[in-house]
Amino acid sequence: MHILWALIVGLVVGAIAKLLMPGKDPGGIFITALLGVAGSLVASFLGRALGLYHEGDVGPGIIASIVGAMILLGLYRVLFRRRSVV
């Protein structure tokens, strides 16, 4: 059940990150969910390691997850941008 919950939260976080960063993305809903989950994991790991928040802090965790997903989405856009052939 924990994995299903992480995927649902990741999808929501990824969708919020895409809404906050408008533009064309080379990925679909599956990439959005993966970026959201990965951003959430990275943000929670760094936030706890730096002592910014603790396990169970919902507000800072969601905000950090969105920021982490936005950073990963930006990196994804740079690395996998569609190249147009002229």
Summary of the structure (lengths in Angstrom):
residues: 86
radius of gyration: 13.7
end to end distance: 48.5
largest distance: 51.4
contacts: 251
relative contact order: 0.20
helix: 72%
strand: 0%
